Amino acid sequence: MKKQLIVIPVIFLLVFCARKEEPSPDWLLDPAGFKSEISENDDFITISNNLVSRSFSLNPDGATTGFTNLMTGNELIRAVKPEALITINGISTSIGGLKGQSVNNYLAREWIKEMQPDSLSQYRLSGYKTGIIEPRFEWKKRPEWMPGDLPWPPAGKRIDFTYAPAGKSPVFNGVKVVIHYEIYDGIPLICKWISVHNESGKEITIDSFTSEILALTEEESAVGDKKNLILPNIYVETDYAFGGSMSSESCYEKSVFWVADPDYKTIVNYNRVQQSMLECRPVTGPAERVKDGESFESFRTWILVFDSWDRERKGLTQRRMYRTLAPWVTENPIFLHLRYSTEEMVKNAVEQCAETGFEMIILSFGSGFNIEDTSAANIEKYKALADYAHSKGITLGGYSLLASRKIDAKNDVVMPEGRSPTFGNSPCLGSEWGEEYFRKLYRFFEYTGFDNFEHDGSYPGDVCMSVKHPGHEGLNDSQWKQFKTITDFYKWCRERGIYLTVPDWYFLNGSSKSGMGYRETNWSLPRSQQEIIERQNIYDGTWEKTPSMGWMFVPLVEYQGGGAAATIEPLNEHLPHYGQRLANLFGAGVQAAYRGPRIYDTPETLVLVKKWVTFYKQHRSILDSDIIHVKRADGRGIDAIMHVNPAGEEKGLLMVYNPLDEPVQQNMKINVYYTGLKDIATVTENGGNPEKLNINRNYEIELPVTVAPKSQSWYIIK
């Protein structure tokens, strides 16, 4: 038996060298004391939740005059900028802001009252109103798939600043602009967007807009030009997010831009090209026509402020943001990717799901399912199968490919010279084919009662120069119109409880799940290698995603090669491997696409599957909670992750995996700070007898760990 003493540190900002008697409240452990409020004082108004605040001048015009990280005491902005920029009917103007700041390195309070409105602006602040946060769209919850009930909309405050035309140009007469803000309880997060209300008596065109402009204090100063400057310690995301990627970073280039500030003449950077200003705007358009009596609404921008540079703490903060803004991402059904769509195979799969505790069936790619076939016979077939699945408590849905396919010259996107579609080919969602495709989707779901949808190759942002497509006028409005087409559909699905898996960052528009770690060739590797890589992908994929936000893949049958060495069928002949995959996935709270014709083939296989499904459902609340990254799998020794939930009955669940051919015994130092425990941790190994362990001054427990060869052990922490 291999015996070692190892120390696996998990380092956090708030792991103190000496325990304080009464430490300051940590909002990540208990957010209850950080309520949103709005206060007005001496021509200024502030939105705050004791974690972050944003202040605005009311006179002589509206402007952001403070944006403060209250957790660290740092002021984030160094200069006043317009609240927004907008171009209507070809004429551009700023909205709000003040002029007269002497230098842009910092913003002294006494300067603000001496500053004046922008004399070139076509608008002036005319008033504001406050209220509660309203839902962006409706959400039909599936509480049986969630670790707990989450509020929708999130709790917090809203403030709307109205800007009226100043009468300088007839283009803007009768066109009102409103700047909207939201601040949320218990998280250092602020939202902003703009709306334009046309009461001019004529149609107008919103050619372009910039909805957020912040001159932020630089995190790093460099005299020379650097490619990878450290940016301010905030995270910015919008719901105008797409790009054919499974990472939030892919959203940046679509609507979030770090640019040089032309007014910053005294910056240290010699060429004045340092990215010291944040702008949020679409790359193209929107070129949106707004009729008299109607309104236009921009995308929304969220700014999340960090209190630390620690990677784990920043990840926990970002994951809290998604639970707040898109709580449907916590829905985490166990699903089978069914390889065949015949009536017999679907009914057999329904029976197996009901027997094992699986909760969802997705009719897979290559199964013969075609959602675009809206013939009466096809719709009746799948309505009957959906009814049968529902009678057994199982949801039924299917797969459809949208982008990365070619239709024909008439309906494909027409790209500008020198540019190609993201996936090589793509139909235009505003073409005749695109409009008919979405009509078919709406009809199919309405009639059949299907309640999940895997939408592959979702709209990645390709523009289209065609002037003949009915859904857009030309290049400038093509991206905005296509994005609205797909997100309107996703919101419609969410309102009806239709679960969405989409391999792109559409979470804020209704999607629940994207890829966790996704390299298709990995599932053609030998089974033993897939086991290790799977745990690596989960470890790497849960820094910014909650466990429920990502899917993995289990090739029950061959997938893109690899032959018998890569696949699990016949299942009963590979029970140790099948069991390890189930332990990897359910132990991480990550669901996989188990792609094949069945879940079990013998009584022994059934017992194995039910064991791990039962384990997951018994501990669902903690297993769907955040992952603390303890040790990444490397095939040389044990690897480990720990789930934490300070608000739960089970505060933590540690999974320790042994890939070796021999047993391992180790003493592990595990940091339990994010469980919320302070003095004593009660630990239960593999469902056995509980043992009380002291928590030291660094929030660590010393845990003796024993793991059998090619196996795992799990520990409940209370």
Secondary structure as GFF3:
##gff-version 3
##sequence-region A 1 718
A	DSSP	beta_strand	2	5	.	.	.	ID=ss1
A	DSSP	three_ten_helix	31	33	.	.	.	ID=ss2
A	DSSP	beta_strand	37	41	.	.	.	ID=ss3
A	DSSP	beta_strand	44	48	.	.	.	ID=ss4
A	DSSP	beta_strand	52	57	.	.	.	ID=ss5
A	DSSP	beta_strand	63	69	.	.	.	ID=ss6
A	DSSP	beta_strand	74	75	.	.	.	ID=ss7
A	DSSP	beta_strand	77	79	.	.	.	ID=ss8
A	DSSP	beta_strand	84	88	.	.	.	ID=ss9
A	DSSP	beta_strand	91	95	.	.	.	ID=ss10
A	DSSP	beta_strand	98	99	.	.	.	ID=ss11
A	DSSP	alpha_helix	109	112	.	.	.	ID=ss12
A	DSSP	beta_strand	116	117	.	.	.	ID=ss13
A	DSSP	beta_strand	123	132	.	.	.	ID=ss14
A	DSSP	three_ten_helix	143	145	.	.	.	ID=ss15
A	DSSP	beta_strand	156	165	.	.	.	ID=ss16
A	DSSP	three_ten_helix	170	172	.	.	.	ID=ss17
A	DSSP	beta_strand	175	184	.	.	.	ID=ss18
A	DSSP	beta_strand	189	198	.	.	.	ID=ss19
A	DSSP	beta_strand	204	210	.	.	.	ID=ss20
A	DSSP	beta_strand	212	216	.	.	.	ID=ss21
A	DSSP	beta_strand	234	238	.	.	.	ID=ss22
A	DSSP	three_ten_helix	248	251	.	.	.	ID=ss23
A	DSSP	alpha_helix	252	255	.	.	.	ID=ss24
A	DSSP	beta_strand	256	260	.	.	.	ID=ss25
A	DSSP	beta_strand	275	280	.	.	.	ID=ss26
A	DSSP	beta_strand	288	290	.	.	.	ID=ss27
A	DSSP	beta_strand	295	297	.	.	.	ID=ss28
A	DSSP	beta_strand	301	305	.	.	.	ID=ss29
A	DSSP	alpha_helix	311	325	.	.	.	ID=ss30
A	DSSP	three_ten_helix	327	330	.	.	.	ID=ss31
A	DSSP	beta_strand	335	338	.	.	.	ID=ss32
A	DSSP	alpha_helix	343	356	.	.	.	ID=ss33
A	DSSP	beta_strand	360	363	.	.	.	ID=ss34
A	DSSP	alpha_helix	376	391	.	.	.	ID=ss35
A	DSSP	beta_strand	395	401	.	.	.	ID=ss36
A	DSSP	alpha_helix	432	448	.	.	.	ID=ss37
A	DSSP	beta_strand	452	456	.	.	.	ID=ss38
A	DSSP	alpha_helix	475	495	.	.	.	ID=ss39
A	DSSP	beta_strand	499	501	.	.	.	ID=ss40
A	DSSP	three_ten_helix	507	509	.	.	.	ID=ss41
A	DSSP	beta_strand	514	515	.	.	.	ID=ss42
A	DSSP	three_ten_helix	520	524	.	.	.	ID=ss43
A	DSSP	alpha_helix	527	541	.	.	.	ID=ss44
A	DSSP	three_ten_helix	547	549	.	.	.	ID=ss45
A	DSSP	beta_strand	550	555	.	.	.	ID=ss46
A	DSSP	three_ten_helix	563	565	.	.	.	ID=ss47
A	DSSP	three_ten_helix	571	573	.	.	.	ID=ss48
A	DSSP	alpha_helix	575	588	.	.	.	ID=ss49
A	DSSP	beta_strand	591	596	.	.	.	ID=ss50
A	DSSP	alpha_helix	603	618	.	.	.	ID=ss51
A	DSSP	alpha_helix	620	623	.	.	.	ID=ss52
A	DSSP	beta_strand	626	631	.	.	.	ID=ss53
A	DSSP	beta_strand	639	644	.	.	.	ID=ss54
A	DSSP	beta_strand	652	658	.	.	.	ID=ss55
A	DSSP	beta_strand	664	671	.	.	.	ID=ss56
A	DSSP	three_ten_helix	673	675	.	.	.	ID=ss57
A	DSSP	beta_strand	680	685	.	.	.	ID=ss58
A	DSSP	beta_strand	690	694	.	.	.	ID=ss59
A	DSSP	beta_strand	700	707	.	.	.	ID=ss60
A	DSSP	beta_strand	711	717	.	.	.	ID=ss61
###
